[in-house]
Amino acid sequence: MTTTPHTTTATRHSETTVVTAGGVRMCYDTIGDPANPPLLLIQGLGAHLLGWHHEFCAQLADAGFHVIRHDNRDIGRSQHYPDGGYTLADMARDSVELLAALGHDSAHIVGQSMGGMIAQQVAIDHPAAVRTLTLIYTTAHNGHILTDEVDKRRHLPAVHNRAEAIERFLQNEAPCATDRYPHDEAWLRELGGLMYDRDNDHDPTAAAERQLAAIYTAPDRGPALTAITSPTTIMHGDADKLIDPAASRELHTIIAGSTLTIYPGMGHSLPRSLWPDIIAEIRHVSAHNR
């Protein structure tokens, strides 16, 4: 394993790059006391680790976790794959091997959207690595993806500069908000700029297309999810325009003993006002396996 530190002043955190046992360069950072139970946050389509808001992560750390967040392969400062051809199972293995590189044989796993699909795959392929599982607005198969909204974000021309990247990010994120929980546009503008700064390719559209190919070629995970024994909590918003809330209801029926929370008015994002409830759910499920 080799490590390379990166310090990002604007976000007040320090990132490190490791090369996993599988030879994949992964960028990550950690928040909180390393003596606390590890909690791995897995991001969604085209999203950088910074998409897990630092204050949200700090609140998770205050709740007693050692928080680990990382760039998935093909995004940010993790290894890029311009030819694509990888799978969600490959991305799940990346997450488990990152944990191993940090000295953890298991962690509490939290995934949102595509990250929730990866988290499911971790639980299927590497069950011993999962202490507990939190699945946020995700699905066991592609049938619940609302393709009309997803397709609006596809096949867009490449951006040419930082300003265009920010506007593209705002455009892509617009369907994730709702009337009840509008976006914090100032934060999204900051995040869009930071993502552009961190990504050497400056071509998030192409990388997202390759990740989306991994989603669309993945098999239905439903039959394999019936074997999950890790304590599991599932969350979704009833106003989600990207993944039908029925997906989480289905996951709840598939995964024995799981809990389900549907948040009225929430879309495909984590509103700040709901952070205390979401963190409480994560704490509650983690209490079954600390």
N, C-alpha and C positions, 0 to 999 in steps of 0.2 A: 504494500500500500504506500502510495506517495501522497503528500498533502501540499497544497499551495494556498496560502491565505490571501484573502481579498478584503480590503476595508472600504466600505461604502459610507462616506461621511453623511450624505444626504439622508440616509435612512437610519443612521446611528446604530449600525450593527456590523458585525464582522463575519464575512463568509469564508469558507474553506472549500477547496476542491480536493477530492480524493479519487484515486483510481481503485475501483472495486476489484474483488477477486475475479470477476468476469471480464475485467479489462475496460470497464466503462468509466469515463470521467464524470463524476457527479459533484455538483456544487450544492452546499448546504450551509445552514447556520443553526445555532441552538440558542435557546432562551430559557433561563431559569437555573435552578440548582441541579447539577449533574447527579447529586445523590438521590434525587426524586425519581419516581418511575418514568421511563421514557414514553413520550407520546409523539408519534410520527404523523405529520400532516401531509396528505398527498393532494396535489393541486389538479385542477381541471384542464380542459382543452386550451392549449396555447398560453397557459397562465404561468407566470413566474412565482417563485417562492414568496416574493413580496406581496402577492395577492392575498396571502393570509396576513391581514393587517397586523402590524407589530403590536398595537395596543391589545388586540384580541389575543395574540400569543402571550403577551405579558400577563393578561388576566388568567389565561390557562396556567401559566407558571405560578402565579399567586395562588391558584387553586391546588397546587401541589404536584405539578408535572414538570419534567424536563422536556421542553418542547423542541422538536427537530422538524425543520421544514426544508424542502429541497426543490431544486429545479428538476422536473422530469427530463428524461433524455430528449434531445432535439430542441430544447428551450433554454434561453438564458445562458448561463455559464456552464451548464452541463454539456456533455458531448453531443454534437449535432450529427445527423444522419441524412445528408442531402439526397441519398438514393432511397430513403424510406425502407420499407420491407420488414419492419419490426412489428411485434404484436403486443397486446396488453399483457400477456404472460411475460414477455421480455421486460416490460416496464415494472411488473410486479417483482421480478427477480432483482431488478436494479434496486428497488426499495429495500428488499431483504438483505441484499449484499451491502448496501449502505449501512444498515443497522449493524451488521457484522463488523464492518470496518470501524465502527464507533464503539465496538465492544459489547454490543447488545445481541442476545440471541432471541429476544422478543420485545414487543412494545405494544402499547395501546395504539391502534391504527384508526385514523380518521381520514376519510376521503370525501371530497365533494365533486359531484358531476362525473367527469371522466375519472377523477381521482377516486371516486367511490367504486367505479368499475375495476380500477386497478386494485383497490383494497379488497374487493370481493375475490379477485384472482389470487391475491396474497393468501387469503383465507382458504382458498381451494388448493393451491399448489404448495403452500408453506404453512400449514395450520399451526405448527409449533411456534411460529413467529408472532402469532396473534394472541395477545392477552385479552383484549376486548376489541370490538369492531363498532365504529360509528359511521353510518352511511347517510350522506346528506344529498338530497335531490339527485338521486342516481337511479339506475335501472339494471335489471338482470339481463336485458336483451334490447335490441334496437327497435323493437316494435313500439316502445313508448316514447321514442325520440320524436319530437314534433318537427318534422323535417322542413316544413315551410319556413319556419323561423331560422333554423340552422342553415338552410341553403342560402338565405339572404346574406349570410356572413361568408359565403364561399366564393372562390374564383374572382376575388377582387384584385385590381391591379396592385403591384408592389408600391410601397411608399418610398419616397425619395429623400425625406429629411425628418427631423425630430418633430416639427410642427405637424406634418402630415400623419406621422405615427400616432400622435396624441389624438388627432381628430378621428382616425380610423378606430382607435381603441374605444373612444366614446361611442362611435357608431355601433361597434360590435357589442358593447355592454348595454346599450339602450334597452333591448328587449328583456334584460334581467331585472329591471326595476318595475315597480308597480305604483299606482296612485297612493296606496297606503304607505309604501316604503320607497320614496324616491331616492335616487342616487345622491351621494355626496360628490358633486361634480368636481369640486376643488381637489378632493383626494384622488379621483379617477384621473384627472389631468396630471397630477403629480406622479401617479403610478404609471400612466402611459409613457411619460417622459423617462422615468427610471428604467422601465422595461426596454425602451429603445437604447438607452445608454449601456445597459448590461448585455445586450444581445449583439455579438460581433457580426452576425449575418444581417442584422437590420431588416429581416424579411419574415416577420411573424406569420404572414398569411401562408407562405409555403410550408413552414414547419407545422402550422395548425392543420393544413391539408393532410400532411403525412400522419399526424396523430389521429386525425379523423378516419383515415384509412384503416388504422389499427382498430378503431372502434367498430367500423362497419364490417370488417372481416372477422370480428370475434364471434365465436359460437355463443348460443344461449347458455348462460351460466346457471340458469334455474335448477336443472337436475342435479348439478354438483353442489349447489348451495344447501341442499337438504341435509348434507353431512356436517354442516357447520355446528360446532358445539360451543364456540366462544360466545360469551355474553355480547349481545348485539342490540344497538339502538338505531332507529331509522328516523330521519326527519325530512320533511318536505314542506313547501308552501303550496297552498291551494290555488295560487295565482301564477304558477310557474308556466312560462310560455315556451320553454325549451324541452323540458322533460315532463310528461304528464304525471301528475301526482298519483295516478293509478299505479305507476311503477313502484312506488314505495309501499302502497297497500299490498301489492303482489309480493314484494320482498318480505313483508311482514308475515304473510301466510306461508311463505316458503321456509323461512328461517325460524325454526322452533324456538320458542321462548323469547323471541325478540320483542322489543317495545317500539311503538310507532307514535310519532307526534306530527300532526299536520297543523302548520301555523296559518291562520286565516290572513289573507292579504299578502303573504310573503311570496316573492317571485324566485328568481334563480340567483339569489345573492344572500349574503348574511347581514341583515340590517343591524346597525350598532345597537338599536334599542332592544333587539332580541338576543344580544350576546349573553347577558346573564342567564337567560333561559337555556340557550344552547349549551353553555358551559356547564350549567347544572345537570343537563342530560348526560353530558360526557362524564362528569364526576360520578353521577349515579351509576352508570353502567360500569365504570372502572372500579367501583367499590366491590364488585364481584370478583375481581382478580387484580389485586395490587402487587 
